[in-house]
Amino acid sequence: MDLRRVARRWRRCDVMVRDLPFALLLAVASLVPVLHGHGTQLGDLPDRPMDALAFAAVALECLPLAVRRRLPSVCLALVSLGFAVDQLGRYHTVASIALPIALLSTATHSAHHRRTTVVLASAAYVALSVALDRYGSTEGLAGFATFYLALAIAWGIGVWLRLSRAAEAERRRHIAETTRTAERARIARELHDVVTHHVTAMVVQAEAARYLTAAPERLEQTLSAVTDTGRRAITDLRHLLDLLNPDHGTEPRTPAAGELHALVEQTRRAGQPVEFTEEGRPPETTGSAEFVAYRVVQEALTNALKHAHGSRTAVQVHHSTTEITVEVSTDGSGSNTGSAGGSGRGLAGLRERVGVLGGEFSAENREEGGFVVRARIPA
């Protein structure tokens, strides 16, 4: 547990702090006598004992590695200068391996002027090769070209890493955008289901109240139903708005099986004759199936209120160990019957909900009038 805490703190440190230990370790290794002369030997010149200039070359090659991710171009320039001093001075220290590391880091982390860096670095290498040749190098053109190819491979690896990271960042951005879009669509569906049902019930109840002025008791009951429906709508909307708060931390509320009875009763109070039949018992773990079944019934009853007000409506819900089947139908005896929905947005949302769970959904007009909504939802 302590090691994990240390690792987390280390990852939170500044990138320069995390790169510094490697730079110091390479510098110390370059000063170990037994390793002297075991570094890169470009030009095949004889070794030379360490002196003050050698320490300066080691410092120029190693210490800039601490900023190889923060200031990659500066790091490459200083390391290249140190490498040139190392090779022209014939020290051939272990610190010379810092050059390909600096090249790789620059290709990976440099955001601008990468082509200019390649041109300048290549020109500097040519100048160093000419200088070594005048110093009596026996490397030859093939040797210098081979070492340049090795450095080019290091640069190419850095370019590949940069492109891979950019592709991964784009993929994550696309996933985040897709997730946000899906979440907005989910919230829009929830708002549509909640608001449409409650407001439709309130409108129907308010319309009915117009004709009950001569029956005070029934008028009181109708207005009480409007009030209760409004309060329930406010409660559900508050819950949905709470989910938009990132600090809220609650899961979306899943309607329980018993709430189907409350939903049917609310529709009845709005003046819609509803026959409710429920068979079987839902299993203990139904996942999202119970929630989707509730939404299917809710949307179908909303459509019944809007488009078949006063028509007999039958709701049948069957629970089994593997699936939940829902059927909501209306006959053609009410007013404004014969339409399965308004804009179709609610039914399209239900079809998508059921389809995500691998179920089947249909909504169609009946030949004898009215409409029927069916759903088979795997549990």
Number of C-alpha atoms within 10 A of each C-alpha: 6 7 8 9 10 11 11 11 10 13 11 10 10 10 15 15 11 15 18 17 14 14 21 16 13 21 22 14 15 25 17 11 11 9 13 18 19 15 17 19 19 23 23 18 20 12 16 13 12 17 10 7 14 22 18 13 25 27 20 24 33 30 24 23 30 21 22 28 18 18 17 23 24 16 27 27 21 21 31 24 16 27 28 23 21 28 24 18 20 22 30 31 30 25 30 28 17 26 25 20 18 30 30 27 28 26 25 24 19 20 11 9 9 16 10 10 18 15 11 13 16 15 12 16 16 15 13 20 23 14 15 22 18 10 12 11 16 14 17 12 10 9 14 18 14 11 13 15 12 12 18 17 15 20 22 16 17 23 21 15 17 20 14 13 13 12 12 12 12 12 12 12 12 12 12 12 12 12 12 12 12 12 13 13 13 14 16 14 19 18 16 15 20 21 17 19 23 23 16 20 27 22 15 20 23 17 13 17 19 10 10 14 12 9 10 11 10 14 19 14 14 23 16 14 19 24 13 15 23 17 13 14 19 15 12 18 16 11 14 18 13 15 17 13 10 8 8 10 10 11 7 10 11 13 14 10 14 8 12 20 13 11 15 20 15 18 25 18 19 25 17 23 19 22 14 15 12 13 12 11 12 18 15 7 10 16 13 15 22 23 16 20 24 20 22 27 23 22 23 29 30 24 24 33 28 23 22 26 23 23 23 18 26 17 21 16 19 16 18 14 14 11 18 25 21 21 22 25 25 31 22 20 16 20 13 16 23 23 20 24 20 11 8 10 13 22 21 13 21 24 18 15 24 21 16 11 16 13 19 17 22 13 21 15 18 16 10 10 15 25 26 23 22 19 24 21 26 21 21
